Amino acid sequence: MTFSALALIPRLPPLDKIKQIRARLNISQRELADSSGVSQSLIAKIEHGDVDPSYEKVRSIFNAFEEITKSRLLNRDELDIQFTVGDLASRELTCVSPETSLVETIEKMLKGHYAQLPVMKKGQVVGGVSEEQIKDYILGKCRDNIDSKEIISVKISEIMGPPYIVLDENTPIEIAAIHLHHEDAVLIRRNGVISGILTSSNYLGLGLQ
């Protein structure tokens, strides 16, 4: 893997979130197709894992989620809807440890389509690392003529930033939006355990940024 591969890290959530978010929003494939401009048959294939869609198609779907959520939030009082961070956060948490190497972290981000990852040690959040932090680190070391093998073998503890904010799953989504104005992500606590993440990506359907 080369450093240029970093530029390929997409800012969209994994494809398996499409069915999950659609179910939470309680919309049909046809409704999503009408809102996104993507055919219902393609949406069905994506949800079943039968096709590898283009970035543009996936982006259109998450743009539709954003618009639908924004509309519902604006009409929440009328519809009696109360969104929480648990409604839109992932139901799984992928992380790295402080001892994880830079190259292993990049590979995990590429494989999982992650733009940021929490850094955890013994169940505790000790930091967070984003693609931007990684890019800045690599560019800085390249300017200093540091050998590439030395760069990619560095521990992620030397690159990571402060820990992400942790919110209870019942926290109103508006509170998360405040944090996401200046944070890459917030972590979600369910039953006392950190088990999910909500990112600042515009395609998560927050509609609040």
TANOR-V801924 format. One record per residue. N is the residue number from 1. NEAR is the number of other ideal C-beta (glycine too) atoms within 8 Angstrom. Layout:
BEGIN
n:N near:NEAR
n:N near:NEAR
END
This chain:
BEGIN
n:1 near:6
n:2 near:4
n:3 near:7
n:4 near:6
n:5 near:10
n:6 near:11
n:7 near:5
n:8 near:7
n:9 near:12
n:10 near:7
n:11 near:7
n:12 near:10
n:13 near:10
n:14 near:6
n:15 near:9
n:16 near:7
n:17 near:9
n:18 near:12
n:19 near:8
n:20 near:9
n:21 near:11
n:22 near:12
n:23 near:7
n:24 near:8
n:25 near:11
n:26 near:4
n:27 near:8
n:28 near:5
n:29 near:10
n:30 near:7
n:31 near:8
n:32 near:15
n:33 near:12
n:34 near:6
n:35 near:10
n:36 near:11
n:37 near:6
n:38 near:10
n:39 near:6
n:40 near:9
n:41 near:6
n:42 near:11
n:43 near:15
n:44 near:9
n:45 near:9
n:46 near:14
n:47 near:10
n:48 near:6
n:49 near:7
n:50 near:5
n:51 near:7
n:52 near:2
n:53 near:8
n:54 near:5
n:55 near:7
n:56 near:6
n:57 near:10
n:58 near:13
n:59 near:10
n:60 near:11
n:61 near:14
n:62 near:15
n:63 near:11
n:64 near:12
n:65 near:14
n:66 near:14
n:67 near:10
n:68 near:12
n:69 near:14
n:70 near:10
n:71 near:9
n:72 near:12
n:73 near:12
n:74 near:6
n:75 near:9
n:76 near:11
n:77 near:5
n:78 near:5
n:79 near:7
n:80 near:6
n:81 near:8
n:82 near:6
n:83 near:11
n:84 near:10
n:85 near:17
n:86 near:11
n:87 near:8
n:88 near:13
n:89 near:11
n:90 near:10
n:91 near:6
n:92 near:6
n:93 near:10
n:94 near:7
n:95 near:8
n:96 near:12
n:97 near:9
n:98 near:11
n:99 near:6
n:100 near:10
n:101 near:10
n:102 near:14
n:103 near:9
n:104 near:9
n:105 near:14
n:106 near:13
n:107 near:9
n:108 near:12
n:109 near:13
n:110 near:11
n:111 near:6
n:112 near:8
n:113 near:11
n:114 near:9
n:115 near:11
n:116 near:11
n:117 near:12
n:118 near:16
n:119 near:18
n:120 near:12
n:121 near:8
n:122 near:4
n:123 near:6
n:124 near:6
n:125 near:12
n:126 near:10
n:127 near:13
n:128 near:15
n:129 near:14
n:130 near:10
n:131 near:10
n:132 near:7
n:133 near:11
n:134 near:14
n:135 near:9
n:136 near:8
n:137 near:12
n:138 near:11
n:139 near:8
n:140 near:8
n:141 near:10
n:142 near:10
n:143 near:6
n:144 near:6
n:145 near:4
n:146 near:8
n:147 near:5
n:148 near:7
n:149 near:6
n:150 near:9
n:151 near:13
n:152 near:10
n:153 near:8
n:154 near:11
n:155 near:9
n:156 near:17
n:157 near:10
n:158 near:6
n:159 near:10
n:160 near:12
n:161 near:7
n:162 near:5
n:163 near:10
n:164 near:13
n:165 near:8
n:166 near:10
n:167 near:13
n:168 near:7
n:169 near:12
n:170 near:6
n:171 near:11
n:172 near:9
n:173 near:14
n:174 near:7
n:175 near:10
n:176 near:14
n:177 near:11
n:178 near:7
n:179 near:11
n:180 near:15
n:181 near:7
n:182 near:4
n:183 near:10
n:184 near:10
n:185 near:13
n:186 near:14
n:187 near:15
n:188 near:17
n:189 near:12
n:190 near:9
n:191 near:4
n:192 near:4
n:193 near:7
n:194 near:12
n:195 near:9
n:196 near:14
n:197 near:12
n:198 near:15
n:199 near:11
n:200 near:8
n:201 near:10
n:202 near:10
n:203 near:12
n:204 near:12
n:205 near:12
n:206 near:14
n:207 near:10
n:208 near:9
n:209 near:8
END
